Amino acid sequence: MTAHRYISAILALPLSAVLAPSAYADVAAKDEQIIVTAMRGKSSAESVAARTEVITRDLIEQKGYVTAADVLKTVPGLSVVQSGGAGTLTSVFSRGTNSKHTLALFDGIRMNDASTPNGQFNFGSDTLGDLERVEVLRGPASAVYGSDAIGGVINFIPRIGGEEAFMPYAEVAAGNLDTYRGLAGARGSTGVLAYGVTAEYFETGGFNNVASRIADDLGERDGSRFLTLTANGELTLTDALSLRGLARFRRAKSDFDDAALDREGRSGTDRYFVWRIAPRLTLLDDRYQGDLEFGQVDNKRVDHNDPDANNSFGSPDATSTGLRTFAAWRNRISFTPVDGTEATLSGGIEWQKEKVRSLSGTTETLARAEKQTALYALAQVSVVERLELNGSLRHDDPEAFKSVTTWNSGAVLRLPEIGGRAYVAYGKSFKAPTLSERFTESAWNIGNPGLRPEHGKSFEAGLDAGADIGSAGWVGITATYFDTKIRNLIEYDSAALQNRNIGRAAIDGYEVSLSARAEGVAEFKVNYTRTDAVNDATGTRLLRRPKHGWSASLTVTPISALSLSADYFRRGSREDVLYENTSPWGPGGGYLGNGTVAAYDLVNISARYTVSDGIELFANLRNAFDESYEEPDSYRGAPRTWQLGARARF
């Protein structure tokens, strides 16, 4: 047994466990950031044995982020791969794991698309106007959320509540490439109601997604349109009973192309509707919370082909639908077992039913449904304000294959002497095979109902240190080491014409971040990530995961009304599927096999100016030096773009 496994086994002994209810995040105290994703309940980021990143509403507006892809590209440890412009397929590789190993949540509700071949979520089709914050948890979280969370969790948390009863907000912007955006909404709190409602529209004429070097480049632009409507609220019925509700509709329509093939007249529609009703019981001076949750995630994807358009081949539309119905009972209690110790225990049961239907001209119709039940537990114990112990345990019982038990344990040692902390954590995780992987039948695929879950095990250790330099500001550094092994990876076996559990992956690396701030004058941050992600069977590097990644951000406030920000990103060279200039569908082919894609550098600049109380102007410039790059290979990266706009808050 290795040293880190000894450590995790010792930490696991006192920690039985439970899971807390989904909740929206409160504004943190000045020196303490509150997160909800790591424990599915409110916890300080410093007390959790994991590395988290929080992108606040203020930072979204300061940097001019519009889409989920914009935000996630800034997070250390994430490799974001977008197949063209806004709305195109966007995959997130968290700490070197596969794109299907990142779990997407909306206010704690599972969003991964059950109708896709591998169950991943498309992060390219969501805008940010209805969000209060985005929380990113890097590392395994299956012991909290179940399947998919091998590499990390991304939780989009909507706006809700406020200091006044009615706090409206609005925003309009326009830019090059025929880009327009507008949003309007309101949030607030009364004696019995906290709420948030938002409507947002975004449209762009886009650019040609296929790289200009490709021989069949038609020069046509690939545009997109997004509409998002969100309503979120909590109604207090009595001192002990409240009712939470959430509804969100999002529709994205985008033109897209295939690898090394310009496809005029081809587009896709991606529609999501999410709702939840959740009564909550609060007792014992708010030390106990009990929640019931009921809801659905209803999504539909359609790939459209215009039979009259050049190079569309007149192939029929392909339609996929997914419906996830869920229910949960969650309980959470906080207490003081002995003097100097604070404990939070939580636990409950989840149930879900997934139903998918896929219809295309190239495969047999897939229509399947299955149920799953899970029990989970979590514990968080604080000892003499110096030591934090975290533990979680979950048992998933799917209808169609053997049950899976996962666990996670960790410890945080607070180090006030250096203004920081040290932590270690170890956990096990899994990814269930999808209905598509098990049952899709076509001329080139034979279903494999016997597929088993993929299993991961991960260790990480981190150190944070910050030196207080007085009221003028501070400096700080964080460092994290991570190591993940994954077995039973589901890969397509071309000889057998089916998916099989034949893959293995070995991933390790580290993340280092340096931050500095001069209060009210400037903020600076630089991040470096090294990721070694290899096929553990062949020793070859895994695709689309760069070994090196850099980012840096500088924000200055020359006068109180003006904020200027510059961001630099370097994405290192990486392995990918390569295409030569000739289309793979044309004479001579064009597919070159796997190889190395060159690194690239991007610079973004943003500014905002406060005109009066609640009114500000802003400007954003992306890819300021018009860097030419491809990500993935043969797909054109976004050219230089700019937007000008105004924002109002009352």
N, C-alpha and C positions, 0 to 999 in steps of 0.2 A: 504494500500500500504506500503511495507517495505521501510526501509531507502534507500537501494541501488537503488530501483526503483525510488524514488524521485530524487536522484542524477542524474540518467541516463536521466530522463525525462527533467530535467532542462538543462542538457548538450545538449540534442537533439534539443532544440528550435532554436538555431541560425545556426544549421548545416544542410543545404541542401547539395546536394552532387554529387560526381561523381567518375568515375573510370579511372585510368590512364592506358596507354598502357603497354603491356608486354615489358620488357627490360632486357638486361643483366646487371650485377652489375659492377660498377666501383670499382677500388681499393679505399678504404676509406682513408681519411686524417688520420694523425697520431692519433688524439684523437677522431675521429668520424667514426663509422662504418656505411657504407651505405648498406641498404637492399632494396629489390624490392618486396618481397612477401606480406608484410602487406598491402600496398597501391597499388599494381600492378604498381608501379612506384618508382623512386629513392627517398628514404627518409632516414634520419638518424635514427638508431635504438632507440636513446634516445628520439626522438620526437613522437614515436608511443605508444599508450596506449595499449600495449600488451607485452607478454613475447616471445622473439624470441631467437633462437640459430643459430649460423652460424659456420659451419664446413668448413674451408678454404682448398684450395689446399695444403698449407704448412702443415696443421694439418693432412690431409689425409696421406701425405707422411711420416710425423714424426711418426705417430702411426701405419703405415702399414695397414690401412684399405683397403680392397679389394672389398667387396660387400656393397650394401646399408644396409643390415642387420647389418654389422659390425659397421657402423657409427651410426645408429639409436639406437643401444643398449646403447650408451654412453649418450644419451640426457635425462636429468631429465624430469620426467612427462610422459615418453613413456614406455609402457610395450610391448616388442617385443617378439613374440612367434613364434619360428621356428620349424617346424615339421621334424627335422633331420638336414642334412648338407646343403651345398650351393645349391641353386636352388629349395629346397623344399618350400612348402607353408609357407609364413612368414606374420603374421598379426601384425599390430601396433594398440595398444589401447592407445589413447592419452587422458591423464587426466581422465582415468576411463571410457571413452565412448567406444562404440563398435568398432570393427575393421573396420566396414563399414562406420564409422563416421570420418575417416581421409582421406582427399583429397590429392591425389598425382598429382604433376605437373612436366612437363619437360619444363623449361624455360617459365612457365606460361600456358602451354598447358595441359588441363585436361587429365589424364591418367587412371583413374579408369575404370576397365573392365566392360563394360555394359553386357557382356555375362555371367558373373558369377552370381550365385544365388542371392547374396546380393549387387553386384556392387562394391566389394572392390578391391583394387590393391594388387598384390602379390609383396611384397618388397624383396623377396628372389632371384629374377632372374636378378638383375641389378648389374653390376660392375661400378667402379668409375673413370676409366682412362680418360674419356672424360670430366670430370667435373672440373669447376673452384671452385665451392663451393656448399654446401647444406644448404638451409635455412629452419628452422623448426619454424613455428608459432603455439604456443599452445593456444587453445581457439577458440571460434566460429568465422567463417569467411564467413558464407553464404551470408551476406550482400555485400560481395566483389565477391565471386566465385559461389554462388548458392548452389545447392544440395551437400551433403556429408560432408561439412566442419563444422560439429557440434563440433568435438573435436579438430581439428587442420588442418594445411596444411603443406605438405612437398614438397619443390620445388627444383628440381635438375637443376642447372644452368651450362651450358656447357662453355668450354674454348673459348675465342674469343679475338682477338686483342693483342697488345703488344707494347713495346717501339721501336721495330725494324720491318723491313719488313718481315724477315724470321727467326723464332725462333723455330727450331726443338727440339723435345724431344723424349726419348725412355726409356724403362724399361724392364728388364728381371728378372725373379725370379723362384726359384724351391724350393720344400720342401718335407717333408714326406707325406705319403699317396698318392704318385705319383702325386704331385701337380706341375703344370707348369703355368707360366703366362708371357705374353709379350704384350707390347703396343708400338706404334710408331705414331708420329703425328707432327704437326707444327701449330703455330699460328703467327700472326703478323699484322702489320698495315702499309699501304702505304698512300699516299695522298688521295686516293679515296676508299680504300678497307681495312676493318678489317675482319679477318677470323680466323677459327680454324678447323682443321681436325684431326681425331683420329681413329685409328684401334686398337682394343684390343681383345686378346684371353686368356681365362682362362680355365684350365682343372684340375680336381682332381679325383683320384680314390675313394675318400671318405671313409666312414665307414658305418657299418650297422646301419641304422636309428632306428631299433627296439631295445629296451632295452634288455640287455643280460638276465634279469630275466624272460622274456616271454618264455613260454614253447616251442613255435614253432620257436624260433630263429634259422635261417638257417646259420648264420655266413657269409652270402654274403655281399659284400660291395656295397654301393649305391653312385655311382659317378655322376659327372656332367660336362658339357662343355658349355661355353659361348662364343659368338662372338658378338662384338659390333662395328658398323661403324657409325661415326658421322661427319657431315659437317655443319658448321655454318658460316654465313657471313653477312656483311652489305656493300653495294656498294653505294657510294655517286655519284649521277648523276648530281646534280646542288647544289648550295649553299642552296637551300630550299628543295630539293627532294632527298630521298635515298630509297634504296630497300633492305630489310632484307630477308634472306632465311635460312631455317633450314631443314635438313633431318637426320633422325637417324633410323638405322636398328639394332635390337637386337634379337638374337635367343639364347635361353637357353634350353638345354636338360638335364634332371635329372632323375635318378632312385629314386623311392620313395616306401614307405610301408604304410600300413594302421595302424590305432590304434591297438596296441597289436597283429599285424598280419604281419609276415614277408612275403613279396610278391616278390619272385624271378622272374625276367623277366618283372617287371612292371616299366614303365617310363612315363615321360611326356615331351612334347615339348611346349614351351611358346615363341611365336614370336610376336614382335611388329615392326611396321613401322610407323614413324611419319614424316610428312612434313608440312611446313608452308611457304607461301609467304606473305610478308607484306610491301607494300609501305608506306613511312612516309613523311609527310610534316612538315617542321619546319619553323616558322615565328617569327616575333617580337623579334629579338635577342635571339632566342632559348626559349622564354617564352611560345610559343605555339607549341604543337605537335599534329598532327592528323594522325591516323593510320587506314589503312584497313588491315584486316587479313583474309587469306583463307588457309584452310588446312584440313588434315585428320589424324585420328589415326586408324590404321588398325591392329587388333590383332587376333591371332588364337592360340587356345590351343587344344592339342590332348593328351589324356590319352591312352597309348599303353599297350597292354597285349600280352605276348608271349604265345600262346596256348600250346607250347611244354615245357615250363618251369614249374618246380615244384611249386605248390601252386598258380598258376595264374588263375586257373579255366577256362581258355580259353574264358573269356568274351570278347565281341567285343570292338574295340576302341571307345572312345567317343570324338567327335569333337565339339568345340564351336568357333564361329567367331563373332567378333564385328567390326563394322565400324562406326566411328563417323566423320561426315563431319561438319565443322564449318566455320563460317564467323563472323566478328565483325567490327564495326566502333567505334573507340575510339578517344576522344579528351581530351586535358589537357592544362590548361593555368595557369601561375603563375603571380601574380601581387601584388601591394602594395595598399590596399584600403585606408589606412591612415598611417601617419607617425608612425613608431614603430610596424607596423603590416605587416606580410607577409602571403599571402593566395595562396593555390593551389586548383583549382577546376578542376574536370574531370568528364567525363560521356560519355555514348554511348549506343550501342545496340549490343546484341549477338544473333546469331541464330545457332542452331545445329540440326542435324538429326542423330539419333542412329538407327542402323540396326543390329539385332542379329539373329544368326541361331545356334541351338544346336541340335545335333544328337547323340543318344546313344541307347543301347539295352534295357534300362530300362524305358525310358520315350518317349512320343510322340514327334515327331520333333517340335521344337519351331522355328518359322520364323516370326519375327515381326519387325516393324519399326515405329518410331514416331518422331515428330518434337517438338522443344521448342524454344521460343523467350524470351529474357530477356532485361529489361531496368535497368540501374544502374547509381548511382551517388555517388560521394565521395568528401569530403572537408577536408582540413587540414589548420588550421589557427594558426599562431604564433603571440603571443601578447607580446610586449616589452621584447622579449628574455627570458621570464620567464614562460609563460603559453602556452601550445600547446593544441588545441582542434581538435579532430578527429571525423568525422561522415560519415556514409555510409548508403545507402538505395538502395534496389534492389527489382524488381518485376519480378518474373519468371512466365511465362504463358505456361505451358505444354499443349500438344495437348489432352491428355487423362484424365486429372483431373483438379480440380479447381486451379486457380492461387494462388501463394504464395508471400507474401511481407515480407521481413526481413529487419532489421535495426540494426545498431550498433553505439554506441557513447562512447566517452571517453575523458579524460582530463589528461594532464601531467603537473605537476608542477616541474620546474627545481629548484634544491636546491644546488647552488654552494657552500653554506656554509659548506656542508658536502660532497661535490664532488659527488652528486647524483641526484635523482629525486624521486617523488612519483606519482602514477597514479591510476586511477579508470576507469573501463569500464563495460558496460552492453550491451548485444546484444541478438538477436533472430536468430535462425538457423533452417534448416530443412534438411531432407533426403527423397528424392523421392522414392516411391516403384519402384522396377526394373521390367523390362519386364518379367524376369523369375519368380519373386514372384507373378506376376499377371496372367500369362498365362501358366505356366508349368503344364502339365497333365501327371499323371502316376497312377500306382496302389495305391500309398500311398499319392497322392497329387491331390487336385482339385483346379484349378485356381481360383483366386479371383480378377477379374477386378476392383472391388470396393474399393481396398485398398487405404488408404489416406496417405499423407506424415507424417513422424515422425517430431515432433516439439521440439526444445530445446530452453531454455533461460538460460543465463549464466551471472554471475557477477564475476569480479575479481578486486583485488587491490594489488598494488605492491610498494615496497620501495627499492631503490638502494642507497648505501652509499659507498664512497671510500675515504680513507685518503691518500693524496699525501705525500710520505716520501722522496721526493727529487729524484735526478737523479738515485739513486740506485734502485728505484722500487716503488711499491705501494701495498696496501691491500684494499680489498673491500668485501662487503656483499650484497646479494640480497635476498629478501623475497617476496613471492607471496601467496595470498589466493585466492581460486577459489571455485565457487558454481554453479552447473549445474543441471537443472531439464529437463527430457525428457519425453514426453507423446506420445501416439499413436504408441509406439514401435511395429514393425511388428514381431510377433512371430508365430511359427508353433503350431497350435492347433491340437493335435493328435486325439481328439474326432471328430472334424469336418473334419479332413484330408485336412486342408488348412491353409495358412498364414492369420493372422488376426491382426488388430490394438488393441492389448489387453495388451501391456506391458507399464510399467512406470519405470523410473530410477531416483534415487536421488544420486548425487555425490558431495562431497566436499573434500577439502584437502588443503595442503600447500606445497610449495617448498622453500627450504633455500639453499643458495650457499655461500661459503666462498672462496675467492681467494687471493693469495699473490704472488708477483713477486720480485725477486732481479735481476735487469737488467743484462742480459748476464750471469747469474749464475744459477738461478733456478726459476721454476714456480710451484705453488701448487694450487690445487683446490679440494674442497670436496662438494658434493651435497647430500641433503636428501630430499626425497619426501614421504609424507603421503597422501594416497588416500583412502577415504571411499566411495566405490561404491556399492550401494545396490539396489535390486529390490524394488521399492517403493510400490508395491502391497503386497509383502510377507515378506519384511524385510530381506531376505537372501542376502548374498554377491554375487556380480556378478562374473562370472568365469574368471580366468586367469588375474586378476588384483590384484597384491599384495598390502597389506595395507602399507608396508614399503619398501623403496628402497634406497640404498646407493651407491655412487660411489666416488672415489678419484683418483687423477692423480698427479704424480710428474715427472717433467722433469728437468734434470740437465745438465749443459754444463761445464764439468771439464776443457776442452780446447776448443778453438774456432772451431776446426774441428770436435769435437765429441759431439753428443747429445744422452743422455740416458733417457728413459722414462719408468715408471711403472704405471699401471692402475689397480685399484681394483674395483670390482663390487659385490654388495650383492643384490640378488633378494629375497625378503621376501616370507614367506609361503603364499599360495593363494589357493582359491577354484578351483577345476577342475573336469572333468569327470575321474573317477578312474577305472583302470583295474587290476585284479589280475593276477597272473603269467600264468594262463591258457588262451589261446586265446579265445576271445568271439565267434569265429566261430567253436570252437571245442567242445568236450563233456563237459558238465557242465557249459558252458558259460564262464564267466570271467569278465563281466561288473558289477561293484560294486556300481554304482550310483555316486553321487557327494560327494566330500570330500576334505580334505586338503592335498596339496602337500608341501613337506618340502622345506625350504629355501636352497639356495646354494651360494657359494662364488667363484669368479673367479679372477685370477691375470694374466695380460698380460704384457709382457716386450718387448720393442723395442729399437733399436739402429741404428744410421746412422753416417757415417764417411765421411767427405769431402776429397777426394783424391786430387783433383785439381779443378780449376774453371770449374763448370758445371758437374763434375763427382763425384758421391758419391756411397758408398756401404751401404747396410742396412741389418738388421736381425730382425726378428719378432718371438716371442714365445707367443702362445696363450694357455690359460688354463695351465699355467706353472706348477701347482701342480697336474695336471691330475685329477681334481675333477670329480666325477661321479654324474651326475644329469639327470633329465628328464624334458623336456619342449616341448610340454605338456606331461602329464602323459603317460607313455609307450613308448615315443619317446626318444631315447638316445641323450643326449647333446654331442657336439663336444669334443673329447678327446684332449690331448695335441698335438698341431701342431706347426711346425716351418717352416720358409721360409728364404732363403738367396737370395740376389739379388743386382743388380747394376742399377743405374739411371743416365741418361745423359740429360743435358739441354744446349743449345748453343744460 
